[in-house]
């Protein structure tokens, strides 16, 4: 599904990713974990084409995306929820969602009904401006906007940052539902260990721009947590 081989990434003259190799299986739920500043967000941006590879290769859904632009990702089935949400605050909820209808994977010109089943609050606030929503509502909008693309892969960067507990639980349930009922591949950067354990099947621990430990989530031992995640 996603395969990175010997990837280096340099940003602003500083190398962030170092000879990084990573495999993510189709239909899996994978957490990218590590302390702040180890390169997690850079890794996601590199997968998305927001940052160029300095060297190495990137395959997504059988396509060589090593040199492809970010605009190509939705076309091959990749949805992205960036850190900080990045919704359009002056546009309505409906307008934010309809932006994703321009993708070639979504032939319909209407917002899919299942979006509002996953996030009922968005239907209630369909005409409200995105900037007037609460943080939790904006996060639901950001996830929904990515889902309108009809992706095979959903990538999320710290989706629970600054979100109230009941919305964290809703996001957890939505991600599990998408994976189990639609076979969607879920990839997320997550700092909260209980959420990562609840959602993730697999983990990849990062340190200094490299993956230093990987495995099934039950193999994420207290020793690894203490060494690479505790602050």
N, C-alpha and C positions, 0 to 999 in steps of 0.2 A: 504493500500500500504506500508507505513512505520509507525511503531508504537514502540515508546520507552516508557518503564514504569520504573519509579523510578531508573533511571540510575545515577550511580556515576562513575566518572573516575578520577583516580589518576595518575599523570605523574611526574616522578622524585621525588617522595615523597611529592608532592603538589597536593591537590585535586582541580581539575578544574571544573568538573560538579558535581552538588549537587542535588540529588533526582529529576532528570529532566524527565518529561513526555511530550510526543509530538506525535501528530497524523498528518500524511500528506496523503491527499486523492489521490486516483488514478486519473490521468489526470489533476491534479491541477498545478498551478504555485505558488510556495511558496518562500518568501524571509525570510531568517534568518538575523536579523538586531541587531545592538547594537554597542557600542563604541569599540575601540580596547581593547583587553585583557579580554573580558567578556566570552570567551569560544566558539566563533562561529566556528573557524577552528577546535578546538578540537572536537566539536560536529560532524562535517562532517567526520573527521578522525575516530571517533568512529563508525559512521554509516558504513564507508567503511572497517572497520576492521584493519585499520592502527594502531589504539590504542585499547587495550583491555578494555572491561567493567570491572570495579571493582565490581559492583553489578548492579542488575536490568536486564531487558530483552530487546531484539531488534528483531522485526519481520519485514521482508522485503518480499513483494510479497507472503505472506503466509508461508514463511520459517523462522524458528527460527535461527537467525544468531548471537545469543548472544555470541557464542564461536567459530564461523567460521572464517577462515582466509580471508585475503583480496582477495586471488585468487578465492574464491567462488563467489564474487560479480558479475563479468562479466557473469558467468554462469547462474545467476538468473535475468539478465537483468539490471544491474546497470553500467552506465558509469560515469567516474569521471574526472573532469578537475581541477587539484590542483592549488592552489595559486602559482604564479611564473612559470606556464606552464609545466616545467619539460619535455620538449621535448629532444630528443637526438641530440645534436648540430653537431656531426660528421656524422650523418646519413642524407641521402637525405630526402626530403619531402616524396617521394614514400616509402622509407624504414621505415620512422616513421609511416606512415599509415598502411603499411603491417604488422607491429608488431601485430596490433589488429585482424588480420585475423586468428591468432592462437586460438581465442576464439571459443568454441564449438557452440555458438549461431550464428556464421557466417560461414556457410558451404562453401561459395565461397572462392576461393583463389585469387580473383581479387577485387580491390577497387570498391565499389558500385558507379555507375555513379552519383547518386544524391549528393554525397559528393562534387563533383566539380561544380554541379549546385548551391549548397549553398555557396561555397567558390571558385569562379572561379580563383582567384589568385593562388591557390594551383596547379591547372592544368598547369598554365603558368610557375610555378617554380618547377615542379615535380622532376627535377634532381638537384635542388640546395640544398646545405646542410642546415639543419635546423638552425644552428648557424649563417648563413649568412642572414637570414630573419630579417625584422624589427620586433619590438615588437608586432605590430598589426598583422602582418603575422604569427608570432609564436603563437599568441593566437588563430587565426583561425585554425592553424595546430593542436593545442592541443584539441580544440573542435572537429575538424574533426576526430582526432584519436579516441576519445571516441565514436563518432557516428558510426565508422566502426564496432564497436561491435554489432550494432543493438540493442541498449538498450531500455527498457521500461521507465527507470528512468535516467535522466541526472542531475548530481550534479556538481555545479560549485562554486568555491571559489574565489570571487572577480574577475570575468572575465574581468572587465574593468579597472583594475589597470594599470596605465601608458599607456593607449591606446588613440590614437587620436580620436576626436569626430566622424569622418565619420565611423570608424570601430566600435565604440560603437553603432552607429545606425544600422550597419549591424548585429552585434551580437543580438541586440534587435529584429530585424526583423526575424532572423533565429530562435530564441527561440520561438517567437510567432507562427511562421509557423510550427515548430515541434510539438508544443502543439496542435494547432488547426487542423492541417491536419492529424497528426499521433496519436494524443491522448497521446503524451509523457508527463510524469510527470517531471516537471522542479523544481529543488530545487537549490537556490543560496544564497550564502552570498553576500550581496551587501551594500556598504557604500553610494553610490550615490542615494539620495532620488528620484530625477526625474526618474532615470532608474528603481528603485524599483517600483515606482508607475506605470510606463508604462508597466512593464512586470508582476508584481506580482498580483495575485488574493487574496492571503492571506499573512499575515505577522506573524512572531513570534519574539518578542523583548526579547533580553537576557540581563541579568545583573548579574554579579558575579556567573556565571555558572548555572543560572536558567532561565527558561522562565517566564517572569513576565507579559507579555501581548500578547494576540493573537487575531486575528480576520480577517475579510475581509479588503482589502487594504483601502477602503473608511473609515474604522473605525480608521485608523492611524491618530489621531488628532494632531493638532499643540501642544497641551499640552504634549502628549506622545513624540513627536519629540523633544520638548524643554527639557523634563526631561531625556530622555534616549539616544538621538542621537546627540544633539547639543554639540559642543566642545567649 
